[in-house]
Amino acid sequence: MSDVEIRRNEIIELLYTYKKYSIDDFAKRFGVSRRTINYDIVYLMDFYEIDTKPGPHGEISLIDRRPNSHTAYLKPIEIEWLRRKYNEAETEEDRMAAHSILRRFSL
């Protein structure tokens, strides 16, 4: 797993843990620029419902639509695997199944 993938997985885990995090805090924690964190967030928005607040301390949070904390969700590595399967699917039925799982279990 690349450094970028590890950082993005940790970003999601931190958002699940702390609910809100600032761009500056992420940048300091990972030793990268605010721009890098912004790129990570834009990428992660393809897989998660993420809310961002503009401003000098730009707050980031997950939009949690789960009815309770016991609802299953996919981890980033599982999402990546399903995305690969979607792209490699030989039939439209397989592609639709992967897409359906991603939509149902990803935030």
Secondary structure by P-SEA (a helix, b strand, c coil): ccaaaaaaaaaaaaaaacccccaaaaaaaacccaaaaaaaaaaaccccbbbbbbcccbbbbbbcccccccbbbbcaaaaaaaaaaaaacccaaaaaaaaaaaaaccc
